[in-house]
Amino acid sequence: MTKKRIDCFKCKFFYVTWDQQFPKGCKAFQFKTANLPSLDVRRASGQPCLRFQKKVDR
């Protein structure tokens, strides 16, 4: 299994929140976190984020 880190900043589901304690969010999994969402997903499930979808370039 590869340990490649998923870059949430390149995911269409990633967003920045106004919450100072939880400034990063994931619309796919509907949660906010202080870490990158992909790190919390890996920590909770043991697998890389399976909902990652690359942002469309404008």
C-alpha positions, 0 to 999 in steps of 0.5 A: 500500500502506498503512503502518498498523502492526498493534497486537500487543497487540490480537491473540489470538496475542500473548503476554508471555514470561518471557525478558528478552531476548525479552519479546514472542511470537507464537503464530501464527508461534511466535517470541519477540522484543524488538520487537513481532512485527508489526514483525519480520514486516514487516521479514522479509517486507516485508508486514504481519502476515497472521495478525492476529486481534482478541482477543475482548472478555470 
